[in-house]
Amino acid sequence: MKPSEYLQYDATGLADLVRRGEVTRSEVTEAAIARAETLNPDINAICIPQYEEARQQAPSDGPFGGVPMLLKDLGQEQAGQPCTMGSRGLRRRVMAEDSDYVIRAREAGLVFLGRTATPEFGLKAITESELWGPSRNPWGRDHTPGGSSGGSGAAVAAGIVPVAGANDGGGSIRIPAAYNGLVGLKPSRGRVSWGPHTGESWLGAADNHVVTRTVRDCAGMLDVLAGPAVGDPFRIEAPPRPWSEQASEPPGRLRIGLFTRSPYGDDVHPDCVAAVEESARLLESLGHEVEEASPEFDGQALARCYLGIYFGEVPAFIDMALAEGASKDDFELDSRVLAMLGRSFPLPAYVRMRQQWNDFARALGDYFSRYDLYLCPTTAQPPARIGELDLPPAMKVVSKLLVKAHAGKLLHRTGMIDQLAMESLARTPFTQLANLTGTPALSLPLGWDQKGMPVGVQFGAPHGAEGRLLQLAAQLEEAAPWYGRYEQLWQTAPEREM
């Protein structure tokens, strides 16, 4: 299978070729491996290759039989394989059993080529861990592919695989989708099981799915991955019919609320605003009603609630790694600072922040009583350059002193915690609302800047309404197809005969 042939097809198309006997599973696998060996040294998306295992994986007649896939090296555990979560503290960790996510993907026939890089514990919107080094954006190698599913985003955009595992606790599916020009759906809370290792990840804020290049692949993968597992904390109602069928149906005339102002009051780049405004014009041309309207909630309270839970998760990750043999020096300085803040956080305040999620859910529910969907930027800023968000040397010294002095309580008392919350979320302020409310949200590659870099726009829907999002996404993909952009990208990338 030649490079040009492999790149012509998304996951659905490749599965159809295999099903009809036009290519073999082995030919598709070798095409993907060859492309990975060519491109991964440049973009550093795959941190743990599993090429020999892929060649030997038992075939399955599932809907994606023979299609190559990459798994994220966080929350998508495989028996007998590492799951480092991007941390040196877990570099020797090997999992004892498959996650339900992996079991379902394998039963669907997907062939695992390896695992993709993530920042330590998935904590950042960039993918630059000390363990694996920086992953790079195929559209601009000096820029980040985002995070925390940045390795997956880079691999799919580069054409290594048509689909890669991703998960999202604060935007980690949608941010890489926006920066890499992909389709990225964060499902509703409870839609895709985290079992058996976790009940609700990040107290319910995080969800599992994939990043893809086409809407039909996104829908088909949700058909494969969705559903409860034994012991899950609750069950969400199944769709009336498969999402892949729903995505082929027209969405009807929708009422869509639009907003471009950051809920945290930070600046939003003109390219991000322009992408939303252009999308609104496209929607109106398709017969939808679009008007400016934003959900009414306290943005700073949402930021504090999100960061409070975030701080609480970090020491739990570190304690887990320490129990498995890691040392304190195995963790990145940023993670140690966050762990210090988490350990010093008053427990009643932590619980109250979790309770406040209800305030945001009620506000968004009121909004959806008037609008079918919302439309806003996926991110407020274009992707940062590699290393741009590193701590300056002076701040590293200060941070080390603060950790050594256990100064977390002081930072909380002085209000520095609020300032940190605002600054850390300024580049990506539009994604956390869906996480705390448990609602589905989708990033689509409908914007492009003057340099040809992708700019994502985001649609949000009520809980359980993934079908509505996918219907609109398919309509927009047909009206403003973006697949040709990938072909232009791949023409500039090195490749060899496969």
Buried (B, 14 or more C-beta within 10 A) or exposed (E): BEBEBBBEBBBBBBBBBBBEEEBBBBBBBBBBBBBBBBBBEBBBBBBBBBBEBBBEBEEBEBBBBBBBBBBBBBBBBBEEBBBBBBBBBBBEBEBEEBBBBBBBBBBBBBBBBBBBBBBBBBBBBBBBBBBBEBBBBBBBEEBBBBBBBBBBBBBBBBBBBBBBBBBBBBBBBBBBBBBBBBBBBBBBBBBBBBBBBBBBBBBBBBBBBBBBBBBBBBBBBBBBBBBBBEEBEEEBEEBEEBBBEBBBEEBEEBEBBBBBBBBBEBEBBEBBBBBBBBBBEBBEEBEBEBEEBBBEBBBBBBBBBBBBBBBBBBBEBBEBBBEEEBEEEBBBBBBBBBBBBBBBBEEEEBEEBBEBBEBBBEBBBEBBEEBBBBBBBBBBBBBBEBEEBEBEEEEBEBBEEBBEEEBBBEBBEEEBBBEBBBEBBBBBBBBBBBBBBBBBBBBBBBBBBEEEBBBBBBBBBBBBBBBBBBBBBBBBBEEBEBEEBBEEBBEEBEBEEB
